[in-house]
Amino acid sequence: MTLMNNGMVVAFLINASWQIALVALAAAACARLMRGGRAIDEHRLWVAALIVAVALPVVSTIGLPGSPVSRFPGVRSGGRDQVTGQPGNRATPSNFSLPRTRIYGPPPNIALWIASAYALFLTMRALVLFRGWRRTAALRASATNETAPSVRAAAARCRDALAIDDVPLLVSRDAGTPVTIGNAIVLPPGIAEKLSEEALLAVIGHEMAHVRRRDFAINIVYELLYALIAFHPVAPLIRRRLSQSREQACDEIVAATLVKPVRYAHALLDVAAMLAPDAKPAWSLAMAERGFEERVLRLARPRRKGAYTRWMVAASCVLLACTVAVGVAFAVERVTPNAVVAQPGGSFATACASARDRDSRAIPSLLGLLGDETPVSGVRCYTRSWSPAISTFVQPTVGEASAMALAFIGSDSIDPLISQIDSPSIVVRRNAAWAIGEIRGGFLTNRSAAVQPLLRIIHDSDATVRRAAAFTFGELRSDDAIPPLIDALSDPDDAVRATAAWALGEIRAPDAVSTLERVAANDPNAKARAAARYALNEINGD
């Protein structure tokens, strides 16, 4: 397994640890709402709960097509600028969305152990299912068609009532209870002598209801899905309720077509008294399972009217959908094992780790790394509790990662970053300016001292520095920046013009309207025109 795959397995398990419990809780609440309704509706609910419990951690971890991208024209989460196509020239976006971020996980050896343990668990579950399949096949092979005349007569009545084709009716000494295997029903020997005619009708009718519903084949799919989440202590609850509701759905079919509900409840009690529910393979379906008491009570309980049931089903769908939305919103997208960081030296690794704790003692080390263009991979010097407002920094270098680390530390970094704006290094000037803009907290961070130094570099000889200054002016929303930003709308660099237009929109500068209208109508670059339209909408309050 690669480190990334191990990280995704860890993220899947982290998501599953709370999302499965959330789904089970929501499904239990929905089942409570649907109490007194049709068993088939409750069964569908628990089927949906199982599917969501498996799919939600997977989707949360790997993401969906069209996952969030950066919001300014010319920026994406990759390493090349969409405006210029050149690495390192990153502009500011116009369609806002918060990019999801990965989080740091355990060291790679621990991530490998966790992923390996989960793989071993899945292997063991596969072996359990294989053994169940072998036992089921052996039971089917041991069965004969030597059934009593009363059994065949009851089967004929059930086929007519349920409108299904001929169903093989078999007998096996290895069957401790009636079971459905495929489209065949296997009965224990001597069942005709032990049960009344009505109880026999109920037993065979129940198993034929499984055949009509194709429960055997569908149950195989459920078992495969369950195997993926069987490690979770709540997962057996979902599986048990799914199984119980399936049996109750078959009970309702028989009670509606063959045996009246009260008499069917008595038949269930007769079957429970006669048959001890032996352990059965996971593939097979047996009538004498747990939950007899609830099944009998459900048959005796008066049914709620249709209108109420429909409303409760609709409310349950809404609640389950909200659960999915919450699960996705608070999910971990991907865990990055710590060793994915290609560290150029121990000082960066130490400073990055300190920054995640917002330790201001890391500031001097991080400042010294602002100009380091050594490539790194998978770096996040901050935690999920904060992420950049945009994907400006794709962080392929130590300097950019250090800039984000300084921004994450917060207001303590402002003065040290301001001191770097006049650095002779283009990379340091750019990274320092970007970092000031990315510090969260708005006016509370008191970044006004950065305005004058930024005014000096808005006309810098390097386009990336000019863009960094324009971006930060948009975040600072300083009126002093309006004249130089209007001048920047005529900058020869397409991305600088786009960023300046966005910044004027953030400031809501009415003095810039005429120039923005000219850019929106005539600028040769589509990104700049889009940013100008965005700014005009912001200024006009549209």
LINRAQUI-V621481 format. One record per residue. N is the residue number from 0. RES is the residue in three letters. SS is DSSP state (H for helix, E for strand, - for the rest). Layout:
{{N;RES;SS} {N;RES;SS}}
This chain:
{{0;MET;-} {1;THR;-} {2;LEU;H} {3;MET;H} {4;ASN;H} {5;ASN;H} {6;GLY;H} {7;MET;H} {8;VAL;H} {9;VAL;H} {10;ALA;H} {11;PHE;H} {12;LEU;H} {13;ILE;H} {14;ASN;H} {15;ALA;H} {16;SER;H} {17;TRP;H} {18;GLN;H} {19;ILE;H} {20;ALA;H} {21;LEU;H} {22;VAL;H} {23;ALA;H} {24;LEU;H} {25;ALA;H} {26;ALA;H} {27;ALA;H} {28;ALA;H} {29;CYS;H} {30;ALA;H} {31;ARG;H} {32;LEU;H} {33;MET;-} {34;ARG;-} {35;GLY;-} {36;GLY;-} {37;ARG;-} {38;ALA;H} {39;ILE;H} {40;ASP;H} {41;GLU;H} {42;HIS;H} {43;ARG;H} {44;LEU;H} {45;TRP;H} {46;VAL;H} {47;ALA;H} {48;ALA;H} {49;LEU;H} {50;ILE;H} {51;VAL;H} {52;ALA;H} {53;VAL;H} {54;ALA;H} {55;LEU;H} {56;PRO;H} {57;VAL;H} {58;VAL;H} {59;SER;H} {60;THR;H} {61;ILE;H} {62;GLY;-} {63;LEU;-} {64;PRO;-} {65;GLY;-} {66;SER;-} {67;PRO;-} {68;VAL;-} {69;SER;-} {70;ARG;-} {71;PHE;E} {72;PRO;-} {73;GLY;-} {74;VAL;-} {75;ARG;-} {76;SER;-} {77;GLY;-} {78;GLY;-} {79;ARG;E} {80;ASP;-} {81;GLN;-} {82;VAL;-} {83;THR;-} {84;GLY;-} {85;GLN;-} {86;PRO;E} {87;GLY;-} {88;ASN;-} {89;ARG;-} {90;ALA;-} {91;THR;-} {92;PRO;E} {93;SER;-} {94;ASN;-} {95;PHE;-} {96;SER;-} {97;LEU;-} {98;PRO;-} {99;ARG;-} {100;THR;-} {101;ARG;-} {102;ILE;E} {103;TYR;E} {104;GLY;-} {105;PRO;-} {106;PRO;-} {107;PRO;H} {108;ASN;H} {109;ILE;H} {110;ALA;H} {111;LEU;H} {112;TRP;H} {113;ILE;H} {114;ALA;H} {115;SER;H} {116;ALA;H} {117;TYR;H} {118;ALA;H} {119;LEU;H} {120;PHE;H} {121;LEU;H} {122;THR;H} {123;MET;H} {124;ARG;H} {125;ALA;H} {126;LEU;H} {127;VAL;H} {128;LEU;H} {129;PHE;H} {130;ARG;H} {131;GLY;H} {132;TRP;H} {133;ARG;H} {134;ARG;H} {135;THR;H} {136;ALA;H} {137;ALA;H} {138;LEU;H} {139;ARG;H} {140;ALA;H} {141;SER;H} {142;ALA;-} {143;THR;E} {144;ASN;-} {145;GLU;-} {146;THR;-} {147;ALA;-} {148;PRO;H} {149;SER;H} {150;VAL;H} {151;ARG;H} {152;ALA;H} {153;ALA;H} {154;ALA;H} {155;ALA;H} {156;ARG;H} {157;CYS;H} {158;ARG;H} {159;ASP;H} {160;ALA;H} {161;LEU;H} {162;ALA;-} {163;ILE;-} {164;ASP;-} {165;ASP;-} {166;VAL;-} {167;PRO;-} {168;LEU;E} {169;LEU;E} {170;VAL;E} {171;SER;-} {172;ARG;-} {173;ASP;-} {174;ALA;-} {175;GLY;-} {176;THR;-} {177;PRO;-} {178;VAL;E} {179;THR;E} {180;ILE;E} {181;GLY;-} {182;ASN;-} {183;ALA;E} {184;ILE;E} {185;VAL;E} {186;LEU;E} {187;PRO;-} {188;PRO;-} {189;GLY;-} {190;ILE;H} {191;ALA;H} {192;GLU;H} {193;LYS;H} {194;LEU;-} {195;SER;-} {196;GLU;H} {197;GLU;H} {198;ALA;H} {199;LEU;H} {200;LEU;H} {201;ALA;H} {202;VAL;H} {203;ILE;H} {204;GLY;H} {205;HIS;H} {206;GLU;H} {207;MET;H} {208;ALA;H} {209;HIS;H} {210;VAL;H} {211;ARG;H} {212;ARG;H} {213;ARG;-} {214;ASP;H} {215;PHE;H} {216;ALA;H} {217;ILE;H} {218;ASN;H} {219;ILE;H} {220;VAL;H} {221;TYR;H} {222;GLU;H} {223;LEU;H} {224;LEU;H} {225;TYR;H} {226;ALA;H} {227;LEU;H} {228;ILE;H} {229;ALA;-} {230;PHE;-} {231;HIS;-} {232;PRO;-} {233;VAL;-} {234;ALA;H} {235;PRO;H} {236;LEU;H} {237;ILE;H} {238;ARG;H} {239;ARG;H} {240;ARG;H} {241;LEU;H} {242;SER;H} {243;GLN;H} {244;SER;H} {245;ARG;H} {246;GLU;H} {247;GLN;H} {248;ALA;H} {249;CYS;H} {250;ASP;H} {251;GLU;H} {252;ILE;H} {253;VAL;H} {254;ALA;H} {255;ALA;H} {256;THR;H} {257;LEU;-} {258;VAL;-} {259;LYS;-} {260;PRO;H} {261;VAL;H} {262;ARG;H} {263;TYR;H} {264;ALA;H} {265;HIS;H} {266;ALA;H} {267;LEU;H} {268;LEU;H} {269;ASP;H} {270;VAL;H} {271;ALA;H} {272;ALA;H} {273;MET;H} {274;LEU;-} {275;ALA;-} {276;PRO;-} {277;ASP;-} {278;ALA;-} {279;LYS;-} {280;PRO;-} {281;ALA;-} {282;TRP;-} {283;SER;-} {284;LEU;E} {285;ALA;E} {286;MET;-} {287;ALA;-} {288;GLU;-} {289;ARG;-} {290;GLY;-} {291;PHE;H} {292;GLU;H} {293;GLU;H} {294;ARG;H} {295;VAL;H} {296;LEU;H} {297;ARG;H} {298;LEU;H} {299;ALA;H} {300;ARG;-} {301;PRO;-} {302;ARG;-} {303;ARG;-} {304;LYS;-} {305;GLY;H} {306;ALA;H} {307;TYR;H} {308;THR;H} {309;ARG;H} {310;TRP;H} {311;MET;H} {312;VAL;H} {313;ALA;H} {314;ALA;H} {315;SER;H} {316;CYS;H} {317;VAL;H} {318;LEU;H} {319;LEU;H} {320;ALA;H} {321;CYS;H} {322;THR;H} {323;VAL;H} {324;ALA;H} {325;VAL;H} {326;GLY;H} {327;VAL;H} {328;ALA;H} {329;PHE;-} {330;ALA;-} {331;VAL;-} {332;GLU;-} {333;ARG;-} {334;VAL;E} {335;THR;E} {336;PRO;-} {337;ASN;H} {338;ALA;H} {339;VAL;H} {340;VAL;-} {341;ALA;-} {342;GLN;-} {343;PRO;-} {344;GLY;-} {345;GLY;H} {346;SER;H} {347;PHE;H} {348;ALA;H} {349;THR;H} {350;ALA;H} {351;CYS;H} {352;ALA;H} {353;SER;H} {354;ALA;H} {355;ARG;H} {356;ASP;-} {357;ARG;-} {358;ASP;-} {359;SER;H} {360;ARG;H} {361;ALA;H} {362;ILE;H} {363;PRO;H} {364;SER;H} {365;LEU;H} {366;LEU;H} {367;GLY;-} {368;LEU;-} {369;LEU;-} {370;GLY;-} {371;ASP;-} {372;GLU;-} {373;THR;-} {374;PRO;E} {375;VAL;-} {376;SER;-} {377;GLY;-} {378;VAL;-} {379;ARG;-} {380;CYS;-} {381;TYR;-} {382;THR;-} {383;ARG;-} {384;SER;-} {385;TRP;-} {386;SER;-} {387;PRO;-} {388;ALA;-} {389;ILE;-} {390;SER;-} {391;THR;-} {392;PHE;-} {393;VAL;-} {394;GLN;-} {395;PRO;-} {396;THR;E} {397;VAL;H} {398;GLY;H} {399;GLU;H} {400;ALA;H} {401;SER;H} {402;ALA;H} {403;MET;H} {404;ALA;H} {405;LEU;H} {406;ALA;H} {407;PHE;H} {408;ILE;H} {409;GLY;-} {410;SER;H} {411;ASP;H} {412;SER;H} {413;ILE;H} {414;ASP;H} {415;PRO;H} {416;LEU;H} {417;ILE;H} {418;SER;-} {419;GLN;-} {420;ILE;-} {421;ASP;-} {422;SER;-} {423;PRO;-} {424;SER;-} {425;ILE;H} {426;VAL;H} {427;VAL;H} {428;ARG;H} {429;ARG;H} {430;ASN;H} {431;ALA;H} {432;ALA;H} {433;TRP;H} {434;ALA;H} {435;ILE;H} {436;GLY;H} {437;GLU;H} {438;ILE;-} {439;ARG;-} {440;GLY;-} {441;GLY;H} {442;PHE;H} {443;LEU;H} {444;THR;H} {445;ASN;-} {446;ARG;-} {447;SER;-} {448;ALA;-} {449;ALA;H} {450;VAL;H} {451;GLN;H} {452;PRO;H} {453;LEU;H} {454;LEU;H} {455;ARG;H} {456;ILE;H} {457;ILE;-} {458;HIS;-} {459;ASP;-} {460;SER;-} {461;ASP;-} {462;ALA;H} {463;THR;H} {464;VAL;H} {465;ARG;H} {466;ARG;H} {467;ALA;H} {468;ALA;H} {469;ALA;H} {470;PHE;H} {471;THR;H} {472;PHE;H} {473;GLY;H} {474;GLU;H} {475;LEU;H} {476;ARG;-} {477;SER;-} {478;ASP;H} {479;ASP;H} {480;ALA;H} {481;ILE;H} {482;PRO;H} {483;PRO;H} {484;LEU;H} {485;ILE;H} {486;ASP;H} {487;ALA;H} {488;LEU;-} {489;SER;-} {490;ASP;-} {491;PRO;-} {492;ASP;-} {493;ASP;H} {494;ALA;H} {495;VAL;H} {496;ARG;H} {497;ALA;H} {498;THR;H} {499;ALA;H} {500;ALA;H} {501;TRP;H} {502;ALA;H} {503;LEU;H} {504;GLY;H} {505;GLU;H} {506;ILE;H} {507;ARG;-} {508;ALA;-} {509;PRO;H} {510;ASP;H} {511;ALA;H} {512;VAL;H} {513;SER;H} {514;THR;H} {515;LEU;H} {516;GLU;H} {517;ARG;H} {518;VAL;H} {519;ALA;H} {520;ALA;H} {521;ASN;H} {522;ASP;-} {523;PRO;-} {524;ASN;-} {525;ALA;H} {526;LYS;H} {527;ALA;H} {528;ARG;H} {529;ALA;H} {530;ALA;H} {531;ALA;H} {532;ARG;H} {533;TYR;H} {534;ALA;H} {535;LEU;H} {536;ASN;H} {537;GLU;H} {538;ILE;H} {539;ASN;H} {540;GLY;-} {541;ASP;-}}
